[in-house]
Amino acid sequence: MYAHHCQACARIYRDEAVRRLVREHYEEMIAEVLQAAWLDEHHVPGESRGMAERRRACAQA
């Protein structure tokens, strides 16, 4: 949907409809997100660190 994942973050912070949707449904995704993060770290640890660094860079932008 977005050319870059930072665009998705920007949409979350700037669009009240998206923020409301996340607030209303985030608990439904907790287990899936934790499992995906664990799998990423367990099976591809170097890639996981790279993604974390990219997220930090986007947050600072």
Secondary structure as the mmCIF struct_conf table of DSSP 4:
data_model
#
loop_
_struct_conf.conf_type_id
_struct_conf.id
_struct_conf.beg_label_comp_id
_struct_conf.beg_label_asym_id
_struct_conf.beg_label_seq_id
_struct_conf.end_label_comp_id
_struct_conf.end_label_asym_id
_struct_conf.end_label_seq_id
BEND BEND1 ALA A 3 HIS A 4
HELX_RH_AL_P HELX_RH_AL_P1 HIS A 5 ARG A 14
HELX_RH_AL_P HELX_RH_AL_P2 GLU A 16 HIS A 43
HELX_RH_AL_P HELX_RH_AL_P3 PRO A 45 GLN A 60
#
